[in-house]
Structure formats: C-alpha cells, structure tokens
C-alpha cells in the first residue's frame, strides 16, 4: 500500500475519518470527539490513490506539540500507515518555531506502538471517553 501523507486544511475529511473510527467503532461520544479545537490545530491526512484513510491533529501549546485524534481506517491498519502518520506529525511539530517536545495520550493497547516511535509513558493510566489512556512524550 503506497500512501501520501501531508499537512491539510481539509478538516471536514479528518472529522469524517475520526467519526468512523472513534464514534462508530469505539463508541466515543460526539461531545468527546468534537471538542471545538480543530480550527486551532494543524492536521495531517493520509491518502491512498486520493482516498482518505487516516489522519491526526497537532495542537501547539507553548513549546509542546500535542499529537491527538490519530486514526486509521480498518482497511489500512497493519500497513505501517499509523507509524507514518506519527512520523509526519513529528516532522510538522519540528517545523514549528520553538517546539521542542511532542506528547500524546495513548490508548493503553497502543503503548508499544508509540514506544517504537520513541515515546515514553509517564503518569498513571486515566479514562478518556471510556477508554484507558496513558500520557507519553518524546523530545523532538
């Protein structure tokens, strides 16, 4: 599977992908998923032959890039697309003036996935939209 990943202004497409993964598959409430922060975020979109299959967003808070809303449609899972999306997010974060660290809230089942990408867990497990999460971070 050959994908293209780039920064995008197409928030609607990202919201559609996130609706499929988080609201429909993982039963996250719309109130939890749509938090009103997308307009202030940077977005990354992954496509294959023009078809959107994954995305993520990055919120810049001071010198930290908070990566979130990372999702890949079921048909593209296991292909390496998720890791490529995270690497793209790290590249976007590095390009922001003064940003030196990336953090994210990982679903606990995905901790090893993020560890392979250089993230280390910190803090305790917490509930986010009914799903156990743990914070992770890494230096850019």
C-alpha positions in Angstrom: 0.0 0.0 0.0 1.5 3.3 -1.1 0.3 6.3 0.7 0.7 10.0 0.7 0.8 11.9 4.0 0.7 15.7 4.1 -0.5 18.6 6.2 -4.1 19.6 5.2 -6.6 22.3 5.7 -9.4 19.7 5.0 -10.8 19.4 8.5 -14.1 18.0 7.2 -12.4 15.0 5.8 -10.4 14.5 9.0 -13.7 14.7 11.0 -15.3 12.1 8.8 -12.4 9.7 9.3 -12.5 10.3 13.1 -16.3 9.8 13.2 -15.8 6.4 11.6 -13.0 5.3 13.9 -13.8 6.9 17.2 -17.6 7.4 17.3 -18.8 4.4 15.2 -16.1 1.8 16.0 -15.0 2.8 19.5 -18.3 4.2 20.8 -16.8 7.6 21.8 -19.5 10.2 22.2 -19.7 13.0 19.7 -19.3 15.5 22.5 -15.9 13.9 23.5 -14.7 13.6 19.9 -15.7 17.0 18.6 -14.1 19.3 21.1 -14.1 22.6 19.2 -10.3 22.7 19.0 -9.8 21.7 15.3 -9.7 25.2 14.0 -6.6 25.9 16.1 -4.9 22.6 15.3 -2.6 21.5 12.5 -3.9 18.5 10.6 -2.2 15.6 8.8 -4.0 13.5 6.3 -3.0 10.1 4.8 -4.4 9.0 1.4 -4.0 6.1 -1.0 -4.8 7.0 -4.6 -6.6 10.1 -3.4 -8.8 8.1 -0.9 -8.5 9.4 2.7 -7.6 6.6 5.1 -6.0 8.2 8.2 -5.3 11.4 10.0 -4.1 13.1 13.1 -4.0 16.6 14.6 -1.4 18.6 16.4 -2.1 21.3 19.0 0.8 23.6 19.8 0.9 24.7 23.4 4.0 26.7 24.2 7.0 24.6 23.3 5.0 21.3 23.2 3.2 19.7 20.2 0.2 17.6 21.5 -0.5 14.9 18.9 -4.0 13.6 19.0 -7.0 12.2 17.2 -4.7 9.7 15.5 -6.8 7.3 13.4 -6.5 4.9 10.5 -9.5 3.2 8.8 -9.7 -0.5 9.3 -8.7 -1.4 5.7 -5.4 0.4 6.2 -4.5 -0.9 9.7 -1.4 -3.1 9.9 0.2 -1.5 6.9 2.5 0.9 8.7 0.3 3.9 7.9 -0.2 4.8 11.5 3.5 4.9 12.2 4.0 7.0 9.1 1.3 9.4 10.3 3.1 9.8 13.6 6.4 10.4 11.9 4.7 13.1 9.7 3.3 14.7 12.8 6.7 14.8 14.4 8.1 16.5 11.2 5.3 19.1 11.3 6.0 19.7 15.0 9.7 20.2 14.4 8.9 22.8 11.8 7.0 25.0 14.4 9.2 27.6 15.9 10.2 26.9 19.5 8.6 23.5 19.7 10.9 21.0 21.4 8.7 18.2 22.7 5.8 16.0 21.5 3.2 14.5 23.8 0.1 12.4 23.3 -2.5 10.5 25.2 -2.2 6.9 24.0 -4.8 4.2 24.3 -3.1 1.7 26.6 -3.3 -1.1 24.0 -1.1 1.1 21.7 1.7 1.9 24.2 4.2 -0.4 22.5 3.3 1.1 19.1 4.3 4.6 20.3 7.3 3.3 22.2 8.7 2.0 18.9 8.4 5.6 17.7 10.5 7.0 20.5 7.8 7.9 23.0 8.0 7.1 26.7 5.0 6.7 29.0 4.6 8.9 32.1 2.0 9.3 34.7 -0.8 6.9 35.5 -3.5 5.3 33.4 -6.6 7.5 33.1 -10.0 7.3 31.4 -10.6 9.3 28.3 -14.1 8.9 26.7 -14.4 5.5 28.4 -11.1 4.2 27.0 -8.0 3.7 29.3 -5.1 6.0 28.2 -1.6 6.9 29.4 0.3 10.0 28.5 3.5 9.6 26.5 6.2 12.1 25.4 9.5 12.5 23.5 12.0 15.1 22.6 11.9 16.3 19.0 
